[in-house]
Amino acid sequence: MTESLRLAQALAIALAAAAAAEAADFRPINPGDIYDIELCEGPVLGSSRVIGLAGAYSAVAEEAVGIPWNPASVANRTYYSGDLFDWNLAFDFILGNAFRSGHFDFDNNDRSLKSNLWVIHLGGMLQVGPAGAGAYLRSQNLSLKDGSGREYEGGMLQGQFCLGLALFDHQLVSGLSLRYGSFDIHEKVDRNNKYGLNSTGLELGMLLRPNSQPWRLSFVVFGPMSNEITDISSSPPAGIVLPSGVSVPWELRIGFSYLAGLRQYNMTPLYKRKSAATVSAASGEGAEPAADKKEEEDEDRLDREYKGGNHVLICFELLLQGNGREAIGTDGFFNQEYEDAGRTTTVSPRLGAEIEPLRRRLRVRTGMYWEPGRFKDFSGRLHWTFCVQIRLFDISFLGDYSISASLAWDVTHRYSNVTFGLGFWN
């Protein structure tokens, strides 16, 4: 009987210790605690095309939507880029918590975020010959109330400003990006009562795209971001302990993409071939054989008229994210519960595919990616993504363009989002 009692006491002590340890992971944030908010990519938040390809986009790196995945995108000329000057715009609206009311686990820590999430993405770039420049902004907004009923609004803004250059006849493209992040929380009535901080960091991206080859390779590295507090709240929300900064871990992306279909993947941009033909004509070189001339005319016609065709694009990427400082997730801050985040390096494999079943009318994308757990005792989860893009109509404004609309889904355990996109069909 005595031995049974001792065993029961030992078991009770062990269970109490385990419960205390687990409670420590989710204990309330107390006054005097020093912590950061970890801003780390978990679920893929990007354009509808990027989400459809499960985030495996660094080795595609086309147009303004590619800036957050590889800064070399600003200088990566597509085959249909026919003029010395070119430009591109992107707009996407991401509606989080889609069809998951009360079961929206954004941080993958098995807790539901109390507030709805919506994100706006806006980007643009300008290309001049082999050089390019661009910018991309991502805005995320949340709201909360304190114990006294005061309403507060919180916002996170991430921006990138990029410069890029294509070398060796556009076979090697490089890009450098300044990444900027800001976090602020202010009282809805008194906007002067606010707390804010800024962070900055550098990102380097490379894209290898050998001429006439159907594949591309990418390498992107991003260093940790610095912190600077810009505002101190005079009257913070009751029960809210403000962070000392943000923690953004280093990242490394290694990507591969392969295209099979009507056209070559890595064609020399049309503007460059036009320039070469003009120089050749001015130098008085002899006329080309009729067969070569016809082949060049057919190729130029394809470049002018092509706005789609049956193809298969396969993309694969590995994303490594490093460990950071003592930090918690974004919903941990809004719930004011402390938990360890980002204490180990994590790996996220991603695989996506794109096809065009209806030429010049419909494109379909799908993929899968692993979202690793950034919190202690929580494993990762597998996402499935899907996207449809429809070509709507053509316009003539600073050139001839086709307008398209797209819709993308990202679904996994306790999380989903819907993304609406409007852009160009190329």
C-alpha positions as a Markdown table, in Angstrom:
| # | Residue | x | y | z |
|---|---|---|---|---|
| 1 | Met | 0.0 | 0.0 | 0.0 |
| 2 | Thr | 2.8 | 2.3 | 0.9 |
| 3 | Glu | 4.6 | 1.6 | -2.4 |
| 4 | Ser | 1.4 | 2.3 | -4.3 |
| 5 | Leu | 1.0 | 5.6 | -2.5 |
| 6 | Arg | 4.6 | 6.6 | -3.3 |
| 7 | Leu | 4.1 | 5.6 | -6.9 |
| 8 | Ala | 0.9 | 7.7 | -7.1 |
| 9 | Gln | 2.6 | 10.6 | -5.5 |
| 10 | Ala | 5.6 | 10.4 | -7.9 |
| 11 | Leu | 3.1 | 10.2 | -10.9 |
| 12 | Ala | 1.3 | 13.2 | -9.6 |
| 13 | Ile | 4.5 | 15.2 | -9.2 |
| 14 | Ala | 5.6 | 14.2 | -12.8 |
| 15 | Leu | 2.2 | 15.3 | -14.2 |
| 16 | Ala | 2.3 | 18.5 | -12.3 |
| 17 | Ala | 5.8 | 19.2 | -13.6 |
| 18 | Ala | 4.8 | 18.5 | -17.2 |
| 19 | Ala | 1.8 | 20.7 | -16.8 |
| 20 | Ala | 3.9 | 23.5 | -15.4 |
| 21 | Ala | 6.4 | 23.1 | -18.2 |
| 22 | Glu | 3.7 | 23.3 | -20.8 |
| 23 | Ala | 2.1 | 26.2 | -19.1 |
| 24 | Ala | 5.4 | 28.0 | -19.1 |
| 25 | Asp | 5.4 | 27.8 | -22.9 |
| 26 | Phe | 2.1 | 29.7 | -23.0 |
| 27 | Arg | 2.3 | 31.8 | -19.9 |
| 28 | Pro | 1.1 | 35.4 | -20.0 |
| 29 | Ile | 3.6 | 38.1 | -20.9 |
| 30 | Asn | 4.3 | 39.9 | -17.6 |
| 31 | Pro | 5.4 | 43.6 | -17.1 |
| 32 | Gly | 9.2 | 43.7 | -17.4 |
| 33 | Asp | 9.5 | 40.9 | -19.9 |
| 34 | Ile | 11.8 | 41.7 | -22.8 |
| 35 | Tyr | 10.9 | 40.0 | -26.0 |
| 36 | Asp | 10.7 | 40.5 | -29.8 |
| 37 | Ile | 8.0 | 39.7 | -32.3 |
| 38 | Glu | 9.2 | 37.2 | -34.9 |
| 39 | Leu | 8.3 | 38.2 | -38.5 |
| 40 | Cys | 9.0 | 35.0 | -40.4 |
| 41 | Glu | 7.4 | 33.5 | -43.5 |
| 42 | Gly | 5.2 | 30.7 | -42.5 |
| 43 | Pro | 2.2 | 30.3 | -44.9 |
| 44 | Val | 3.0 | 31.6 | -48.4 |
| 45 | Leu | 1.7 | 35.2 | -48.8 |
| 46 | Gly | 2.3 | 36.4 | -52.3 |
| 47 | Ser | 0.6 | 36.9 | -55.7 |
| 48 | Ser | -1.9 | 34.3 | -56.9 |
| 49 | Arg | 0.7 | 32.8 | -59.3 |
| 50 | Val | 3.2 | 32.5 | -56.5 |
| 51 | Ile | 0.7 | 30.9 | -54.2 |
| 52 | Gly | -0.5 | 28.5 | -56.9 |
| 53 | Leu | 3.1 | 27.4 | -57.4 |
| 54 | Ala | 3.4 | 26.8 | -53.6 |
| 55 | Gly | 5.9 | 29.6 | -53.2 |
| 56 | Ala | 8.5 | 27.9 | -55.4 |
| 57 | Tyr | 9.1 | 31.0 | -57.5 |
| 58 | Ser | 12.7 | 32.2 | -56.9 |
| 59 | Ala | 13.9 | 30.2 | -60.0 |
| 60 | Val | 11.1 | 31.7 | -62.2 |
| 61 | Ala | 11.6 | 35.2 | -61.0 |
| 62 | Glu | 9.5 | 37.0 | -63.6 |
| 63 | Glu | 7.7 | 40.3 | -63.4 |
| 64 | Ala | 7.0 | 42.4 | -60.3 |
| 65 | Val | 5.4 | 39.5 | -58.4 |
| 66 | Gly | 8.8 | 37.9 | -58.2 |
| 67 | Ile | 10.5 | 40.7 | -56.2 |
| 68 | Pro | 9.7 | 39.2 | -52.7 |
| 69 | Trp | 11.1 | 35.8 | -53.8 |
| 70 | Asn | 14.2 | 36.9 | -55.8 |
| 71 | Pro | 15.4 | 40.6 | -56.2 |
| 72 | Ala | 16.9 | 39.5 | -59.6 |
| 73 | Ser | 13.3 | 39.6 | -60.9 |
| 74 | Val | 13.7 | 43.3 | -61.6 |
| 75 | Ala | 16.3 | 42.7 | -64.3 |
| 76 | Asn | 15.1 | 39.3 | -65.6 |
| 77 | Arg | 13.7 | 40.1 | -69.1 |
| 78 | Thr | 11.0 | 37.8 | -70.3 |
| 79 | Tyr | 11.0 | 36.6 | -74.0 |
| 80 | Tyr | 8.2 | 39.0 | -74.9 |
| 81 | Ser | 10.0 | 42.1 | -73.6 |
| 82 | Gly | 10.2 | 43.8 | -77.0 |
| 83 | Asp | 11.4 | 47.4 | -76.2 |
| 84 | Leu | 14.4 | 48.9 | -74.6 |
| 85 | Phe | 12.2 | 50.3 | -71.9 |
| 86 | Asp | 9.7 | 48.0 | -70.2 |
| 87 | Trp | 7.5 | 48.1 | -67.0 |
| 88 | Asn | 5.2 | 45.9 | -65.0 |
| 89 | Leu | 2.7 | 46.3 | -62.1 |
| 90 | Ala | 1.1 | 43.8 | -59.7 |
| 91 | Phe | -1.8 | 43.9 | -57.3 |
| 92 | Asp | -3.1 | 41.1 | -55.0 |
| 93 | Phe | -5.5 | 41.0 | -52.1 |
| 94 | Ile | -5.2 | 38.2 | -49.7 |
| 95 | Leu | -8.2 | 37.3 | -47.5 |
| 96 | Gly | -7.1 | 35.2 | -44.5 |
| 97 | Asn | -9.4 | 33.2 | -42.3 |
| 98 | Ala | -11.3 | 32.2 | -45.4 |
| 99 | Phe | -13.9 | 29.6 | -44.4 |
| 100 | Arg | -12.1 | 29.1 | -41.1 |
| 101 | Ser | -14.0 | 31.2 | -38.7 |
| 102 | Gly | -12.8 | 30.4 | -35.2 |
| 103 | His | -10.2 | 28.0 | -36.6 |
| 104 | Phe | -7.5 | 30.2 | -38.1 |
| 105 | Asp | -4.1 | 29.2 | -36.9 |
| 106 | Phe | -1.7 | 31.6 | -38.8 |
| 107 | Asp | 1.4 | 30.9 | -36.7 |
| 108 | Asn | 1.0 | 27.1 | -36.7 |
| 109 | Asn | 1.0 | 26.9 | -32.9 |
| 110 | Asp | -2.4 | 25.2 | -32.6 |
| 111 | Arg | -4.1 | 28.4 | -31.4 |
| 112 | Ser | -6.7 | 30.4 | -33.4 |
| 113 | Leu | -6.0 | 34.1 | -34.1 |
| 114 | Lys | -8.8 | 36.2 | -32.7 |
| 115 | Ser | -8.7 | 38.9 | -35.3 |
| 116 | Asn | -9.3 | 38.6 | -39.0 |
| 117 | Leu | -6.3 | 38.9 | -41.3 |
| 118 | Trp | -6.1 | 40.7 | -44.6 |
| 119 | Val | -3.1 | 41.6 | -46.6 |
| 120 | Ile | -2.5 | 43.9 | -49.6 |
| 121 | His | 0.4 | 43.4 | -52.0 |
| 122 | Leu | 1.4 | 46.1 | -54.5 |
| 123 | Gly | 4.5 | 46.1 | -56.7 |
| 124 | Gly | 6.0 | 47.6 | -59.8 |
| 125 | Met | 9.2 | 47.7 | -61.7 |
| 126 | Leu | 11.0 | 49.5 | -64.6 |
| 127 | Gln | 13.5 | 47.9 | -66.9 |
| 128 | Val | 16.0 | 49.7 | -69.2 |
| 129 | Gly | 18.1 | 47.4 | -71.3 |
| 130 | Pro | 19.9 | 44.9 | -69.0 |
| 131 | Ala | 19.2 | 47.0 | -65.9 |
| 132 | Gly | 16.1 | 47.1 | -63.7 |
| 133 | Ala | 14.6 | 48.8 | -60.6 |
| 134 | Gly | 11.5 | 48.0 | -58.6 |
| 135 | Ala | 9.6 | 48.2 | -55.4 |
| 136 | Tyr | 7.1 | 45.9 | -53.6 |
| 137 | Leu | 4.9 | 46.6 | -50.5 |
| 138 | Arg | 3.1 | 44.2 | -48.3 |
| 139 | Ser | 0.6 | 45.6 | -45.7 |
| 140 | Gln | -1.0 | 43.5 | -42.9 |
| 141 | Asn | -3.6 | 44.9 | -40.5 |
| 142 | Leu | -5.1 | 43.6 | -37.3 |
| 143 | Ser | -7.2 | 45.2 | -34.5 |
| 144 | Leu | -7.8 | 44.6 | -30.7 |
| 145 | Lys | -9.5 | 45.9 | -27.6 |
| 146 | Asp | -7.9 | 46.2 | -24.1 |
| 147 | Gly | -9.5 | 45.4 | -20.8 |
| 148 | Ser | -11.0 | 48.9 | -20.4 |
| 149 | Gly | -12.7 | 48.8 | -23.8 |
| 150 | Arg | -10.2 | 51.1 | -25.7 |
| 151 | Glu | -9.7 | 50.1 | -29.3 |
| 152 | Tyr | -6.2 | 49.7 | -30.8 |
| 153 | Glu | -5.1 | 49.1 | -34.3 |
| 154 | Gly | -1.9 | 47.3 | -35.2 |
| 155 | Gly | -0.1 | 47.2 | -38.6 |
| 156 | Met | 2.9 | 45.5 | -40.1 |
| 157 | Leu | 4.4 | 46.9 | -43.3 |
| 158 | Gln | 7.1 | 45.2 | -45.3 |
| 159 | Gly | 8.7 | 46.9 | -48.3 |
| 160 | Gln | 11.5 | 46.1 | -50.8 |
| 161 | Phe | 13.5 | 48.4 | -53.0 |
| 162 | Cys | 15.5 | 46.6 | -55.6 |
| 163 | Leu | 18.2 | 47.2 | -58.3 |
| 164 | Gly | 19.2 | 44.5 | -60.7 |
| 165 | Leu | 21.5 | 43.8 | -63.7 |
| 166 | Ala | 21.6 | 41.1 | -66.4 |
| 167 | Leu | 25.1 | 39.9 | -67.5 |
| 168 | Phe | 26.5 | 37.7 | -70.2 |
| 169 | Asp | 23.7 | 38.2 | -72.7 |
| 170 | His | 21.0 | 37.8 | -70.0 |
| 171 | Gln | 22.3 | 34.4 | -68.9 |
| 172 | Leu | 23.2 | 35.5 | -65.4 |
| 173 | Val | 20.9 | 38.0 | -63.6 |
| 174 | Ser | 21.7 | 39.5 | -60.2 |
| 175 | Gly | 19.7 | 41.7 | -57.9 |
| 176 | Leu | 20.2 | 43.6 | -54.6 |
| 177 | Ser | 17.3 | 44.5 | -52.4 |
| 178 | Leu | 16.9 | 46.7 | -49.3 |
| 179 | Arg | 14.2 | 45.2 | -47.2 |
| 180 | Tyr | 12.3 | 47.5 | -44.8 |
| 181 | Gly | 9.9 | 46.5 | -42.1 |
| 182 | Ser | 7.8 | 48.5 | -39.6 |
| 183 | Phe | 5.4 | 47.5 | -36.8 |
| 184 | Asp | 3.1 | 49.9 | -35.0 |
| 185 | Ile | 0.2 | 49.9 | -32.6 |
| 186 | His | -1.9 | 53.0 | -31.9 |
| 187 | Glu | -5.1 | 53.9 | -30.2 |
| 188 | Lys | -7.9 | 54.3 | -32.7 |
| 189 | Val | -9.2 | 57.5 | -31.1 |
| 190 | Asp | -5.9 | 59.1 | -30.2 |
| 191 | Arg | -3.5 | 58.2 | -33.0 |
| 192 | Asn | -0.7 | 60.1 | -31.2 |
| 193 | Asn | -0.7 | 57.4 | -28.5 |
| 194 | Lys | 1.3 | 54.8 | -30.4 |
| 195 | Tyr | 4.3 | 52.5 | -30.4 |
| 196 | Gly | 6.4 | 51.8 | -33.4 |
| 197 | Leu | 9.7 | 50.4 | -34.7 |
| 198 | Asn | 11.5 | 50.0 | -37.9 |
| 199 | Ser | 13.9 | 47.3 | -39.2 |
| 200 | Thr | 16.1 | 47.1 | -42.3 |
| 201 | Gly | 18.2 | 44.4 | -44.0 |
| 202 | Leu | 19.8 | 43.5 | -47.3 |
| 203 | Glu | 19.0 | 40.6 | -49.7 |
| 204 | Leu | 21.1 | 39.3 | -52.7 |
| 205 | Gly | 19.6 | 37.2 | -55.4 |
| 206 | Met | 21.1 | 35.4 | -58.4 |
| 207 | Leu | 19.3 | 33.7 | -61.4 |
| 208 | Leu | 21.1 | 31.4 | -63.9 |
| 209 | Arg | 19.3 | 31.0 | -67.2 |
| 210 | Pro | 21.5 | 29.6 | -70.0 |
| 211 | Asn | 20.3 | 30.6 | -73.5 |
| 212 | Ser | 18.1 | 28.1 | -75.2 |
| 213 | Gln | 18.1 | 25.8 | -72.2 |
| 214 | Pro | 14.7 | 24.7 | -70.6 |
| 215 | Trp | 15.9 | 25.2 | -67.0 |
| 216 | Arg | 16.8 | 27.9 | -64.5 |
| 217 | Leu | 18.6 | 27.9 | -61.1 |
| 218 | Ser | 18.3 | 30.5 | -58.3 |
| 219 | Phe | 20.2 | 31.4 | -55.2 |
| 220 | Val | 18.9 | 34.0 | -52.7 |
| 221 | Val | 20.3 | 35.0 | -49.4 |
| 222 | Phe | 18.9 | 37.4 | -46.8 |
| 223 | Gly | 20.6 | 38.6 | -43.6 |
| 224 | Pro | 19.0 | 39.4 | -40.3 |
| 225 | Met | 17.4 | 42.8 | -40.0 |
| 226 | Ser | 18.3 | 45.5 | -37.5 |
| 227 | Asn | 15.9 | 47.3 | -35.2 |
| 228 | Glu | 15.1 | 50.9 | -34.4 |
| 229 | Ile | 12.3 | 52.1 | -32.0 |
| 230 | Thr | 10.6 | 55.1 | -33.5 |
| 231 | Asp | 7.7 | 55.8 | -31.1 |
| 232 | Ile | 7.0 | 55.1 | -27.4 |
| 233 | Ser | 3.4 | 54.7 | -26.4 |
| 234 | Ser | 2.4 | 57.2 | -23.6 |
| 235 | Ser | -0.5 | 55.0 | -22.6 |
| 236 | Pro | -0.2 | 51.5 | -23.9 |
| 237 | Pro | -3.3 | 49.2 | -24.0 |
| 238 | Ala | -4.2 | 47.9 | -20.6 |
| 239 | Gly | -2.6 | 44.6 | -20.1 |
| 240 | Ile | -0.4 | 44.9 | -23.2 |
| 241 | Val | 3.4 | 44.6 | -22.7 |
| 242 | Leu | 5.0 | 46.1 | -25.7 |
| 243 | Pro | 7.9 | 44.4 | -27.5 |
| 244 | Ser | 11.4 | 45.6 | -27.6 |
| 245 | Gly | 11.8 | 45.0 | -31.3 |
| 246 | Val | 11.2 | 42.5 | -34.2 |
| 247 | Ser | 13.2 | 39.4 | -35.0 |
| 248 | Val | 13.6 | 38.5 | -38.7 |
| 249 | Pro | 15.8 | 35.4 | -39.2 |
| 250 | Trp | 18.2 | 34.9 | -42.1 |
| 251 | Glu | 16.9 | 33.1 | -45.1 |
| 252 | Leu | 18.4 | 31.0 | -47.9 |
| 253 | Arg | 16.5 | 30.0 | -51.0 |
| 254 | Ile | 17.8 | 27.5 | -53.6 |
| 255 | Gly | 15.4 | 27.0 | -56.5 |
| 256 | Phe | 15.1 | 25.1 | -59.8 |
| 257 | Ser | 12.5 | 25.4 | -62.6 |
| 258 | Tyr | 11.9 | 23.6 | -65.9 |
| 259 | Leu | 9.7 | 24.6 | -68.8 |
| 260 | Ala | 8.4 | 22.2 | -71.6 |
| 261 | Gly | 6.2 | 23.6 | -74.4 |
| 262 | Leu | 5.9 | 25.7 | -77.5 |
| 263 | Arg | 8.7 | 28.2 | -76.8 |
| 264 | Gln | 12.2 | 28.2 | -75.4 |
| 265 | Tyr | 12.4 | 29.1 | -71.7 |
| 266 | Asn | 15.5 | 31.3 | -71.9 |
| 267 | Met | 15.2 | 33.1 | -75.2 |
| 268 | Thr | 17.3 | 36.3 | -75.7 |
| 269 | Pro | 14.8 | 39.2 | -75.1 |
| 270 | Leu | 13.3 | 40.5 | -78.3 |
| 271 | Tyr | 14.6 | 44.1 | -77.7 |
| 272 | Lys | 18.1 | 42.8 | -77.8 |
| 273 | Arg | 17.6 | 40.8 | -81.0 |
| 274 | Lys | 16.0 | 43.9 | -82.6 |
| 275 | Ser | 19.1 | 45.9 | -81.6 |
| 276 | Ala | 21.4 | 43.3 | -83.0 |
| 277 | Ala | 19.5 | 43.3 | -86.3 |
| 278 | Thr | 19.6 | 47.1 | -86.6 |
| 279 | Val | 23.4 | 47.1 | -86.0 |
| 280 | Ser | 23.9 | 44.4 | -88.6 |
| 281 | Ala | 21.8 | 46.3 | -91.2 |
| 282 | Ala | 23.7 | 49.5 | -90.5 |
| 283 | Ser | 27.1 | 47.8 | -90.9 |
| 284 | Gly | 26.1 | 46.8 | -94.5 |
| 285 | Glu | 26.4 | 43.1 | -94.0 |
| 286 | Gly | 25.1 | 40.9 | -96.8 |
| 287 | Ala | 21.5 | 39.8 | -97.0 |
| 288 | Glu | 20.6 | 36.7 | -95.0 |
| 289 | Pro | 19.7 | 33.5 | -96.8 |
| 290 | Ala | 15.9 | 33.3 | -97.5 |
| 291 | Ala | 15.5 | 30.3 | -95.1 |
| 292 | Asp | 17.2 | 32.1 | -92.2 |
| 293 | Lys | 15.2 | 35.3 | -92.9 |
| 294 | Lys | 11.9 | 33.3 | -92.8 |
| 295 | Glu | 12.9 | 31.6 | -89.6 |
| 296 | Glu | 13.7 | 35.0 | -88.0 |
| 297 | Glu | 10.4 | 36.4 | -89.2 |
| 298 | Asp | 8.5 | 33.5 | -87.8 |
| 299 | Glu | 10.3 | 33.9 | -84.5 |
| 300 | Asp | 9.5 | 37.6 | -84.3 |
| 301 | Arg | 5.9 | 37.0 | -85.1 |
| 302 | Leu | 5.7 | 34.4 | -82.3 |
| 303 | Asp | 7.2 | 37.0 | -79.9 |
| 304 | Arg | 4.7 | 39.7 | -81.0 |
| 305 | Glu | 1.6 | 37.5 | -81.0 |
| 306 | Tyr | 2.2 | 34.9 | -78.4 |
| 307 | Lys | 0.1 | 35.3 | -75.3 |
| 308 | Gly | -0.1 | 31.7 | -74.2 |
| 309 | Gly | 0.3 | 28.2 | -75.4 |
| 310 | Asn | 0.3 | 24.6 | -74.2 |
| 311 | His | 3.2 | 24.2 | -71.7 |
| 312 | Val | 4.2 | 22.6 | -68.5 |
| 313 | Leu | 6.2 | 24.5 | -65.9 |
| 314 | Ile | 7.7 | 22.6 | -63.0 |
| 315 | Cys | 9.2 | 24.5 | -60.0 |
| 316 | Phe | 11.1 | 23.2 | -56.9 |
| 317 | Glu | 12.6 | 25.2 | -54.0 |
| 318 | Leu | 14.2 | 24.8 | -50.6 |
| 319 | Leu | 13.8 | 27.6 | -48.1 |
| 320 | Leu | 16.0 | 27.6 | -45.0 |
| 321 | Gln | 15.2 | 30.0 | -42.2 |
| 322 | Gly | 17.6 | 30.5 | -39.4 |
| 323 | Asn | 17.2 | 30.8 | -35.6 |
| 324 | Gly | 16.6 | 34.2 | -34.1 |
| 325 | Arg | 16.6 | 36.1 | -30.8 |
| 326 | Glu | 14.1 | 35.5 | -28.0 |
| 327 | Ala | 10.8 | 36.1 | -29.7 |
| 328 | Ile | 7.2 | 35.2 | -30.0 |
| 329 | Gly | 4.7 | 35.0 | -32.9 |
| 330 | Thr | 2.4 | 37.8 | -34.0 |
| 331 | Asp | -0.7 | 36.2 | -32.6 |
| 332 | Gly | 1.2 | 35.5 | -29.4 |
| 333 | Phe | 1.7 | 39.3 | -29.1 |
| 334 | Phe | -2.0 | 40.1 | -29.7 |
| 335 | Asn | -3.0 | 37.3 | -27.2 |
| 336 | Gln | -0.2 | 38.5 | -24.8 |
| 337 | Glu | 1.0 | 34.9 | -24.3 |
| 338 | Tyr | 4.7 | 34.1 | -24.3 |
| 339 | Glu | 6.1 | 31.3 | -26.3 |
| 340 | Asp | 9.5 | 30.5 | -27.8 |
| 341 | Ala | 9.7 | 31.0 | -31.5 |
| 342 | Gly | 12.5 | 30.4 | -34.1 |
| 343 | Arg | 15.0 | 28.7 | -31.8 |
| 344 | Thr | 16.2 | 26.3 | -34.5 |
| 345 | Thr | 16.9 | 26.4 | -38.3 |
| 346 | Thr | 14.0 | 25.1 | -40.3 |
| 347 | Val | 13.7 | 23.8 | -43.9 |
| 348 | Ser | 10.7 | 24.2 | -46.2 |
| 349 | Pro | 10.6 | 22.1 | -49.4 |
| 350 | Arg | 8.2 | 23.4 | -52.1 |
| 351 | Leu | 6.9 | 21.9 | -55.4 |
| 352 | Gly | 4.6 | 23.6 | -57.9 |
| 353 | Ala | 3.4 | 23.1 | -61.5 |
| 354 | Glu | 1.6 | 25.2 | -64.1 |
| 355 | Ile | -0.2 | 24.2 | -67.3 |
| 356 | Glu | -2.3 | 26.0 | -69.9 |
| 357 | Pro | -5.2 | 23.7 | -70.9 |
| 358 | Leu | -7.0 | 26.4 | -73.0 |
| 359 | Arg | -4.5 | 28.3 | -75.1 |
| 360 | Arg | -4.6 | 32.1 | -74.4 |
| 361 | Arg | -7.6 | 31.7 | -72.1 |
| 362 | Leu | -7.0 | 29.5 | -69.0 |
| 363 | Arg | -4.0 | 28.6 | -66.9 |
| 364 | Val | -4.1 | 26.3 | -63.9 |
| 365 | Arg | -1.5 | 26.0 | -61.2 |
| 366 | Thr | -1.1 | 23.6 | -58.2 |
| 367 | Gly | 1.5 | 22.7 | -55.7 |
| 368 | Met | 2.4 | 21.5 | -52.2 |
| 369 | Tyr | 4.8 | 22.9 | -49.6 |
| 370 | Trp | 5.8 | 22.0 | -46.1 |
| 371 | Glu | 5.5 | 24.7 | -43.5 |
| 372 | Pro | 7.9 | 23.9 | -40.7 |
| 373 | Gly | 7.1 | 24.5 | -37.1 |
| 374 | Arg | 8.8 | 27.6 | -35.6 |
| 375 | Phe | 7.5 | 26.8 | -32.1 |
| 376 | Lys | 8.7 | 24.3 | -29.5 |
| 377 | Asp | 6.7 | 21.1 | -29.5 |
| 378 | Phe | 4.8 | 21.9 | -32.6 |
| 379 | Ser | 5.5 | 20.1 | -35.9 |
| 380 | Gly | 5.0 | 21.5 | -39.4 |
| 381 | Arg | 2.0 | 21.0 | -41.7 |
| 382 | Leu | 1.5 | 20.2 | -45.3 |
| 383 | His | -0.2 | 22.8 | -47.6 |
| 384 | Trp | -2.0 | 22.3 | -50.8 |
| 385 | Thr | -2.3 | 25.2 | -53.2 |
| 386 | Phe | -4.4 | 25.8 | -56.4 |
| 387 | Cys | -4.8 | 28.7 | -58.8 |
| 388 | Val | -6.8 | 29.6 | -61.9 |
| 389 | Gln | -6.0 | 32.5 | -64.2 |
| 390 | Ile | -8.4 | 33.7 | -66.9 |
| 391 | Arg | -7.5 | 36.1 | -69.7 |
| 392 | Leu | -10.2 | 38.8 | -69.9 |
| 393 | Phe | -9.5 | 41.4 | -72.6 |
| 394 | Asp | -6.8 | 43.4 | -74.5 |
| 395 | Ile | -5.9 | 47.1 | -74.0 |
| 396 | Ser | -3.5 | 49.5 | -75.6 |
| 397 | Phe | -1.8 | 51.8 | -73.1 |
| 398 | Leu | 1.9 | 52.4 | -73.5 |
| 399 | Gly | 1.9 | 49.2 | -75.5 |
| 400 | Asp | -0.5 | 46.3 | -76.2 |
| 401 | Tyr | -1.4 | 44.2 | -73.2 |
| 402 | Ser | -3.9 | 41.6 | -72.1 |
| 403 | Ile | -5.6 | 41.9 | -68.7 |
| 404 | Ser | -6.2 | 38.8 | -66.6 |
| 405 | Ala | -7.9 | 37.9 | -63.3 |
| 406 | Ser | -6.8 | 35.1 | -61.0 |
| 407 | Leu | -8.0 | 33.3 | -57.9 |
| 408 | Ala | -5.8 | 31.2 | -55.6 |
| 409 | Trp | -6.4 | 29.0 | -52.6 |
| 410 | Asp | -4.0 | 27.7 | -49.9 |
| 411 | Val | -5.4 | 25.1 | -47.6 |
| 412 | Thr | -4.0 | 23.1 | -44.6 |
| 413 | His | -4.8 | 22.1 | -41.1 |
| 414 | Arg | -6.5 | 25.1 | -39.3 |
| 415 | Tyr | -5.6 | 27.5 | -42.0 |
| 416 | Ser | -6.7 | 28.7 | -45.4 |
| 417 | Asn | -6.6 | 31.8 | -47.5 |
| 418 | Val | -8.1 | 33.1 | -50.8 |
| 419 | Thr | -6.1 | 35.5 | -53.0 |
| 420 | Phe | -7.6 | 37.7 | -55.7 |
| 421 | Gly | -5.3 | 39.0 | -58.4 |
| 422 | Leu | -5.5 | 41.4 | -61.3 |
| 423 | Gly | -2.6 | 41.8 | -63.7 |
| 424 | Phe | -1.3 | 41.2 | -67.2 |
| 425 | Trp | -1.5 | 38.0 | -69.2 |
| 426 | Asn | 1.8 | 37.2 | -71.0 |
